[in-house]
Amino acid sequence: MQDFFVALFIGLIVGWLIEWLIDWRVWRPQFAALRQENAELRRQLAALTAPDHLPAVEATKAAQITAKGD
């Protein structure tokens, strides 16, 4: 019976190590890319909502609405 628990414990440790390696090699780089994309999108949003940029955005929206109406 004691051999069963030793084998179970070793199996759990080996499984955890394999899962950790998969996480390290597969998922972490994907999360890093998503974080970088998120930061870029936030920078673009901040640039578009800056007070000095809003009149140009409103003029572009008005032009698009006018073009759709024609």
N, C-alpha and C positions, 0 to 999 in steps of 0.2 A: 504494500500500500504506500509505503514511503517513496518507492521508486516512481509511482504514479505522480505524486506531488512534485518531485524533483523534475520529472519530464515536463509536467505542466508549467512549472516555473520557468524552465529553460525555453520552452516553446513560446511562452508569453514574452520573454525578454527578446528572443530572436525575432518574433513577429513585430514587436515594438521597434526594434532597430531597423528592420526592413521598411516599415511604414515611415520612419524618420528619414531614411535615405530617399525614399520616393518623394516625400514632402520637400526635402532639401533640393532635389534635382529637378522636379517637375513644377510644383506649385509655387515655390518662392520666386523664381524668375518671372512667372506670369503676374504675380502680385506686384512685383517691382515695375513691370511695364504698365500695369493699370494705375499705379500710383503716379508714375511719370505723366501718363496721359491726363489723369485727373488734375494734376498741377498745371499742365499746359492749358486745359480748358478753363480752369479757374482764373489763370492769368488773362486769357482772352476775354472772359466775362468781365473781369475788372476793367480791362481796357475799353470794352464797349459801353460799360455803364458809368465811366468816368464823366464828370460834369462837363468837361470841355469837349467831349466826343458826342454828347447827346444830340445837339442840333444837327449834326451830320447824319446820325442814325435816323432821326425823325424825317429829314429831307429825303433820305433813301426810301423809307417806308412810304412816304407820300408819293414819291415817284413810282413805286411799284404798284400802289393802289390805283394811281391814275392810268398806268399802262395796262392794268388788267381791265379797267373800265372801258378802254377804247376798243 
